[in-house]
Amino acid sequence: MIDILDYLLYLCRSLGINYKISDELDSSIPDISVPSQRKIIINANYGTNVEVAFRLAHEISHVMLGNYEENCIYQFSIGTRRVSEREANENAVKILGKFVYADTPVEYRNYVNFMNEFGLPSSFEPMVEDIIKEI
């Protein structure tokens, strides 16, 4: 069975996104994406409870959604109210949800387990519940 990180890295390659997952950075340095250059850097040591897979899907989403003009560089931030960040969070849930629940009927999808698996904060609950039901 294909691992979710393998799937996300395949997605990067198929979309022409250059990526680096580094374990050499300090825990205070967040993940970044530069959509205009189609580049992503994931800091495996970043001090957050949010799993690398969600963070990578989030940064991929910035590139996929074409967030080129609002900001030049995106730093991962789970709690921001910026529209581009909310959209990247929603799209990350869609990407991961479609992978995780590809063969699972709606009635058996558990959004709470999904949130726990990816270390998502409780503030994501309404969004995750809605997206998991609709994918």
KELUM-344733 format. One record per residue (C-alpha): residue number from 1; residue in one letter; x, y negated, z. Coordinates in steps of 0.5 Angstrom, whole numbers, plus 2048, in hexadecimal, padded with zeros to 3 digits. Last residue first. Example, Ala and Ser with C-alpha at 12.3 -4.5 7.8 and 13.67 -1.06 7.14 Angstrom:
2
2 | S | 81B | 802 | 80E
1 | A | 819 | 809 | 810
END
This chain:
135
135 | I | 7E1 | 7E3 | 7FF
134 | E | 7DB | 7E0 | 802
133 | K | 7DB | 7E3 | 809
132 | I | 7E2 | 7E3 | 80A
131 | I | 7E2 | 7DB | 808
130 | D | 7DC | 7D9 | 80D
129 | E | 7DF | 7DD | 813
128 | V | 7E6 | 7DA | 811
127 | M | 7E3 | 7D3 | 811
126 | P | 7DF | 7D4 | 817
125 | E | 7E5 | 7D7 | 81B
124 | F | 7EB | 7D2 | 819
123 | S | 7EA | 7CE | 81F
122 | S | 7EC | 7D5 | 823
121 | P | 7F3 | 7D4 | 821
120 | L | 7F5 | 7D9 | 81C
119 | G | 7FB | 7DF | 81E
118 | F | 7FA | 7E3 | 817
117 | E | 7F8 | 7E9 | 81A
116 | N | 7F3 | 7E5 | 81F
115 | M | 7F0 | 7E1 | 81A
114 | F | 7EE | 7E8 | 816
113 | N | 7EC | 7EB | 81C
112 | V | 7E7 | 7E6 | 81D
111 | Y | 7E5 | 7E6 | 816
110 | N | 7E3 | 7ED | 816
109 | R | 7E1 | 7F0 | 80F
108 | Y | 7DC | 7F6 | 810
107 | E | 7D6 | 7F3 | 80E
106 | V | 7D9 | 7EF | 808
105 | P | 7DB | 7F6 | 805
104 | T | 7E3 | 7F7 | 805
103 | D | 7E7 | 7F9 | 7FF
102 | A | 7EA | 7F3 | 7FE
101 | Y | 7EA | 7F1 | 805
100 | V | 7F1 | 7EF | 807
99 | F | 7F3 | 7ED | 800
98 | K | 7ED | 7E8 | 7FF
97 | G | 7ED | 7E6 | 806
96 | L | 7F5 | 7E4 | 805
95 | I | 7F4 | 7E0 | 7FF
94 | K | 7ED | 7DD | 801
93 | V | 7F0 | 7DB | 808
92 | A | 7F6 | 7D8 | 805
91 | N | 7F1 | 7D4 | 800
90 | E | 7ED | 7D1 | 807
89 | N | 7F4 | 7CF | 80A
88 | A | 7F6 | 7CC | 804
87 | E | 7F0 | 7C8 | 803
86 | R | 7F0 | 7C6 | 80A
85 | E | 7F8 | 7C4 | 809
84 | S | 7F6 | 7C0 | 803
83 | V | 7F0 | 7BC | 807
82 | R | 7F4 | 7BA | 80C
81 | R | 7F1 | 7BC | 813
80 | T | 7F8 | 7BF | 816
79 | G | 7F8 | 7C5 | 81B
78 | I | 7FC | 7CA | 817
77 | S | 801 | 7C6 | 815
76 | F | 806 | 7C9 | 810
75 | Q | 80A | 7C3 | 80D
74 | Y | 808 | 7C1 | 806
73 | I | 80D | 7BD | 801
72 | C | 80B | 7B8 | 7FC
71 | N | 804 | 7B6 | 7FF
70 | E | 7FE | 7B4 | 7FC
69 | E | 800 | 7B5 | 7F5
68 | Y | 802 | 7BC | 7F4
67 | N | 7FD | 7C0 | 7F7
66 | G | 7FC | 7C4 | 7F1
65 | L | 7F7 | 7C9 | 7F5
64 | M | 7FC | 7CF | 7F3
63 | V | 802 | 7CC | 7F6
62 | H | 7FF | 7CA | 7FC
61 | S | 7FC | 7D1 | 7FC
60 | I | 802 | 7D4 | 7FC
59 | E | 804 | 7D0 | 802
58 | H | 7FE | 7D3 | 806
57 | A | 7FF | 7DA | 803
56 | L | 806 | 7D9 | 806
55 | R | 804 | 7D7 | 80D
54 | F | 7FE | 7DC | 80D
53 | A | 803 | 7E2 | 80C
52 | V | 809 | 7DF | 811
51 | E | 804 | 7E0 | 816
50 | V | 801 | 7DA | 81A
49 | N | 803 | 7DA | 822
48 | T | 808 | 7D4 | 820
47 | G | 810 | 7D3 | 822
46 | Y | 813 | 7D3 | 81B
45 | N | 818 | 7D9 | 81A
44 | A | 815 | 7DC | 814
43 | N | 816 | 7D5 | 811
42 | I | 812 | 7D5 | 80A
41 | I | 815 | 7D1 | 804
40 | I | 811 | 7D0 | 7FE
39 | K | 812 | 7CD | 7F8
38 | R | 80E | 7CC | 7F2
37 | Q | 812 | 7C5 | 7F0
36 | S | 80B | 7C1 | 7F0
35 | P | 808 | 7C5 | 7F6
34 | V | 80E | 7C4 | 7FB
33 | S | 80D | 7C9 | 800
32 | I | 80F | 7C9 | 807
31 | D | 80F | 7CD | 80D
30 | P | 811 | 7CA | 814
29 | I | 817 | 7C9 | 817
28 | S | 817 | 7C9 | 81F
27 | S | 819 | 7D1 | 81F
26 | D | 820 | 7CF | 81C
25 | L | 821 | 7D2 | 815
24 | E | 825 | 7D8 | 813
23 | D | 81F | 7DD | 813
22 | S | 81E | 7DA | 80C
21 | I | 818 | 7DC | 807
20 | K | 81A | 7D9 | 801
19 | Y | 815 | 7D8 | 7FB
18 | N | 815 | 7D5 | 7F4
17 | I | 80D | 7D5 | 7F1
16 | G | 80C | 7D7 | 7EA
15 | L | 805 | 7DA | 7EB
14 | S | 807 | 7E1 | 7EA
13 | R | 80D | 7E1 | 7EE
12 | C | 809 | 7DD | 7F4
11 | L | 804 | 7E2 | 7F3
10 | Y | 809 | 7E8 | 7F4
9 | L | 80B | 7E5 | 7FA
8 | L | 804 | 7E5 | 7FD
7 | Y | 803 | 7EC | 7FB
6 | D | 80A | 7EE | 7FE
5 | L | 808 | 7EA | 804
4 | I | 801 | 7EE | 805
3 | D | 804 | 7F5 | 804
2 | I | 802 | 7F9 | 7FE
1 | M | 800 | 800 | 800
END
